């Protein structure tokens, strides 16, 4: 059977660089014509390049990703895509940074079972982490208010890309002004949000 390796890379904003992902995918053996890149949030799978890649994939082909979060951030939807790819399309999946998720292990039911168990565990951990973060944020905001911190009318729901932008900013790979422009907000608003987040996280 003539099978192909397909590589998928994703970054959340156009300011982020996907080169490290592409290097890893090429080193695995993915050719440039089988590389698909989306510059979009990982909140769902409504992504043009991902959908185009899935349509091209056939039984026995291999989907290669650098890490599971490049596939997405919603683990319930990741599990559904995983089921569709491995069970409906009979595609193998290789996660370079987490070999336990690779369905090619032994090319048997044991490898698939291990991958499914690890994916379920990741889903559980991600859900617990989300709930823990929400709790810490609520506690931090309450404590800050007791200390007299005023959050003002701009304390509102953050854009979907905010967590990624603030993480990149904290790593030093993006300036606060670039992050603010990416989110469509003012420089001062971005810095205030970042400060509020630090207060909320204790």
C-alpha positions in Angstrom: 0.0 0.0 0.0 1.4 3.4 -1.0 1.0 5.4 2.2 2.1 9.0 3.0 3.3 10.9 6.0 1.3 14.1 6.5 2.5 16.8 8.9 0.3 19.3 10.6 1.5 22.4 12.3 -0.6 25.1 14.1 0.1 28.4 15.7 -2.5 30.6 17.3 -1.5 34.0 15.8 0.2 35.2 12.6 3.0 36.6 14.8 4.0 33.2 16.1 6.6 31.2 14.3 5.8 27.6 13.3 9.4 26.9 12.1 10.3 24.6 15.1 7.3 22.5 14.4 8.2 22.3 10.7 11.8 21.3 11.4 10.6 18.4 13.6 8.1 17.3 11.0 10.6 17.3 8.2 13.1 15.4 10.3 10.5 12.7 10.7 10.3 12.4 6.9 7.3 14.6 6.0 7.8 16.2 2.6 6.9 19.9 2.1 4.0 19.0 -0.2 2.5 17.0 2.7 2.9 19.8 5.2 -0.2 21.7 6.3 -0.2 24.8 8.5 -3.0 26.7 10.2 -2.5 30.1 11.9 -5.6 30.0 14.0 -6.8 29.3 17.5 -7.0 25.7 18.6 -10.4 26.1 20.2 -12.1 23.9 17.5 -11.4 22.1 14.3 -13.0 24.5 11.9 -9.6 25.1 10.3 -9.1 25.2 6.4 -5.7 23.5 6.1 -6.6 20.8 8.7 -9.8 20.0 6.9 -8.0 19.9 3.5 -5.4 17.5 4.9 -8.0 15.2 6.4 -9.8 15.0 3.0 -6.6 13.9 1.3 -5.6 11.3 3.9 -6.3 7.6 3.0 -6.2 4.4 5.0 -2.7 3.6 6.2 -1.4 7.2 6.0 0.3 8.8 9.0 -0.5 12.1 10.6 2.6 13.5 12.3 2.3 16.4 14.9 5.0 17.8 17.2 2.8 17.9 20.3 -0.9 17.1 21.1 -1.7 20.8 21.8 -0.8 21.6 18.2 -3.8 19.4 17.2 -6.0 21.5 19.5 -6.8 22.7 23.0 -10.3 21.3 23.4 -9.7 17.7 24.5 -13.2 16.6 23.9 -13.0 17.6 20.3 -9.5 16.1 20.1 -10.8 12.7 21.2 -13.6 12.9 18.6 -11.0 13.8 15.8 -8.8 11.0 17.1 -11.6 8.5 16.9 -12.5 9.7 13.4 -9.0 9.5 12.1 -8.0 6.2 13.7 -11.3 4.3 13.4 -13.2 5.7 10.5 -10.3 6.7 8.2 -7.8 4.1 9.6 -5.0 6.7 9.8 -2.1 6.3 12.1 -1.1 9.2 14.4 2.4 10.0 15.6 3.0 12.6 18.3 6.7 13.4 18.3 6.9 14.8 21.9 4.8 12.0 23.4 5.6 8.6 21.9 3.0 6.9 24.2 0.3 8.5 22.0 1.6 7.0 18.8 -0.8 4.5 17.4 2.0 2.9 15.3 3.4 1.2 18.4 3.6 -2.4 17.4 0.9 -1.7 14.8 -1.5 -3.7 16.9 -4.4 -3.3 19.3 -2.1 -2.8 22.3 -0.6 0.3 20.8 -4.0 1.7 20.0 -5.3 0.9 23.5 -2.3 2.6 25.2 -2.8 5.7 23.0 -6.5 5.8 23.9 -5.7 5.5 27.6 -3.1 8.3 27.5 -5.5 10.5 25.6 -8.2 9.9 28.1 -5.8 10.7 30.9 -4.7 13.9 29.2 -8.4 14.9 28.8 -9.0 14.4 32.5 -5.8 16.4 33.5 -6.7 19.2 31.2 -10.2 19.4 32.6 -9.0 19.4 36.2 -6.4 22.1 35.3 -9.1 24.3 33.7 -11.3 24.0 36.8 -8.3 24.7 39.1 -7.3 27.8 37.1 -10.9 29.1 37.2 -11.0 28.6 41.0 -7.6 30.3 41.5 -8.7 33.2 39.4 -11.9 33.7 41.3 -10.1 33.5 44.6 -7.4 35.9 43.4 -9.9 38.4 42.2 -11.8 38.3 45.4 -8.6 38.7 47.5 -7.5 41.6 45.2 -10.9 43.4 45.6 -10.6 43.0 49.4 -7.2 44.8 49.2 -8.9 47.6 47.3 -7.8 46.7 43.8 -10.3 48.1 41.2 -10.7 46.1 38.0 -12.9 48.7 36.2 -15.2 48.3 33.3 -12.5 46.8 31.1 -12.3 43.7 33.2 -14.2 41.6 30.6 -13.9 38.3 28.8 -10.5 38.1 27.2 -10.2 37.3 23.5 -9.6 33.7 22.6 -5.9 34.3 21.7 -5.2 36.1 25.0 -3.7 33.1 26.9 -1.3 32.3 24.0 -0.3 36.0 23.6 0.4 36.6 27.3 2.4 33.3 27.5 4.6 34.3 24.5 5.0 37.8 26.0 6.1 36.4 29.3 8.6 34.2 27.5 10.1 37.3 25.9 9.3 36.3 22.4 6.8 39.0 21.8 6.6 42.6 23.0 3.6 43.9 24.9 2.8 46.3 22.0 2.8 43.5 19.4 0.6 41.3 21.8 -1.8 44.2 22.2 -2.1 44.8 18.4 -2.6 41.0 17.9 -5.5 41.1 20.3 -6.9 44.4 19.0 -6.6 46.2 22.3 -4.5 49.1 23.7 -1.0 48.6 25.1 -2.2 49.8 28.5 -5.2 47.4 28.5 -2.9 44.4 27.7 -0.5 45.3 30.6 -3.4 45.8 33.0 -4.9 42.4 32.0 -1.5 40.8 32.5 -1.2 42.4 36.0 -4.8 41.3 36.9 -3.9 37.7 35.8 -0.9 37.7 38.0 -3.0 38.9 41.0 -5.6 36.2 40.2 -3.1 33.4 40.1 -1.7 34.4 43.4 
